[in-house]
Amino acid sequence: MTTHTSTSGGLALKLLRSEAGLTQGEVATLASVAPAYLSKVERGSHAPSPAFVAKVAGAIAGRMAADAVAAPRLRLTA
């Protein structure tokens, strides 16, 4: 028997994706998942497995970290 995360997992992924400024297509590519399935999960029509949530969240977090490292450094002056 497979345990599934509630549809709140999809909402959490959607919020995380939005905060990262990424499209569903970008996230699907980063996480190597089907864009159509990601869309269904975010809409709440499919309950994702914990492994799916972890995979997608990890891809988004990795992109956010890479963007933070690549961001120009602010220089503080007195």
N, C-alpha and C positions, 0 to 999 in steps of 0.2 A: 504494500500500500504506500502510495506517495503522499507525503505531507506537502500542502501548498500554503503559501503565504496569503493572507487576505488581500483583497483588492487595494487595501491601503498601501501595499508595497508598490503598486503601480503609480499611485498618487505621489508617493515619496520619490520615485524615480523621475516622474515628470517635473516635480518641484526642483530636484537636484539638477536635472538637465537644463531647466529654464534659468536657474541661478548661474550655471556655467556658461550660458549663452550659446548652447549647442542645439542643433536641429535633431529631430529623430533620426534622420538619415546619417548624420555625422556620428551619433551615438551608436547606431546599429553597425556602422562600419568599424568604429573603434572597438566595439565589444564582439564583433563577428557574430551578430545575431540577425535574424530576419527583420527587416524594417516593419513589415506588416504585423508580425507578432508583437514587436515592441509597441506599436500603435495600439493594438488590442489590449495589451497589459496596461498602458497608461490610461486608456478609456475605462478600464475596469470590467471589460467583457471577458477577460481571461485572468485567472489567478496564477501568478508566476511561481515557479519553484524557488526555494531559498537560493539555490545555486544560480538561477537566472538573475535574481536580484543582486547577488554578490558580484556576478560577472559584469553586469551593466554598471552598477555603482562603482566598481573598481576601475572600469574604463573611464568613467566620467571623472573620478578623483585623480586618475593618472594624467588626464588631459589638463585638469585644473592645476595640478602641480607643475606640469611642464610649462604651462602658460605663465605661472608665477615666477618660475626661474628665468624665463625668457623676457619678462617685463623689464623695462628700463629701471635702473636703480634711481631712487630719489636722492638727491644730494642736499643735505641740510647745511645751511650756512648760518653763521652767527651774526 
